[in-house]
Amino acid sequence: MLRLGEAPRTIVTTTPQPVPLLKRVLGLKRSGATRGRTDENPHLPADFREAVTEMYGGTRLGRQELDGVLLEDLPGALWTREMIECSRQRGTLPRMERVVVGVDPPASASGDACGVVVCGLGADGVAYVLADVSVSGLRSEGWARRVAGAAKHWGAQKIVAEKNQGGDMVESVLRGVDSSLPVRLVSATRGKAARAEPVALRFETGEARLAGRFPELEDELMGLTYAGYQGAGSPDRPMRWCG
């Protein structure tokens, strides 16, 4: 019906993702754009608005999904949105030959964020991110139990934890909740962006995939660039173990 009337118009409604078609529409001379935030929609139940804000508030993905902001990929990003979507596993996962829980312990004992990511090597030779069970606001025993629970649930053969932020104390805390945990401590000798480069390459070549949707983790991945981390705060998820 775009040929009827004096000034025919059409309306396109969508979540603002930086896809070529949307960019082309926005670039048309006669196009105009309006944006609305999720919390401005009077037809959404209050508990739904509260729930999605708790899940995505303060994240890069939340700016897109909740605030309606069109986010471009960062210059020099190791992970782009297109790359992440292409690496998302669809269908049944292969049998896991080996499962590792990567742990980035908090910098203090006062309840800082503890990154906990579960990765597995599939029978097809591809590395999979199986779960992101990172946690904030817990003291040492709390995050250690989260790690132990993830290792038990996924049948992990190894728990790999950085010791830069606590030395041997990290192993003591983990073994304090379960003395049989297969803990291995490692020292980080390079910056997080440098350590992430070989992992990003595996995703780009199809040798690593995401077995689900992990909004907070994906935000951190897209904030990693060759020049360093450009996201908010510091990345907590230990993705190097998926490489």
Sequence and secondary structure as in RCSB ss.txt:
>XXXX:A:sequence
MLRLGEAPRTIVTTTPQPVPLLKRVLGLKRSGATRGRTDENPHLPADFREAVTEMYGGTRLGRQELDGVLLEDLP
GALWTREMIECSRQRGTLPRMERVVVGVDPPASASGDACGVVVCGLGADGVAYVLADVSVSGLRSEGWARRVAGA
AKHWGAQKIVAEKNQGGDMVESVLRGVDSSLPVRLVSATRGKAARAEPVALRFETGEARLAGRFPELEDELMGLT
YAGYQGAGSPDRPMRWCG
>XXXX:A:secstr
 TTSSSS            HHHHHHHHSTT       GGG TTS HHHHHHHHHHHTTSHHHHHHTT       T
TBSS HHHHHHTB  S    EEEEEEEEE  SSSS   BEEEEEEEETTS EEEEEE  B S  HHHHHHHHHHH
HHHHT SEEEEE TTTTHHHHHHHHHH TT  EEEE   S HHHHHHHHHHHHHTTSEEESS  HHHHHHHHHEE
TTEE SSS     GGGG 
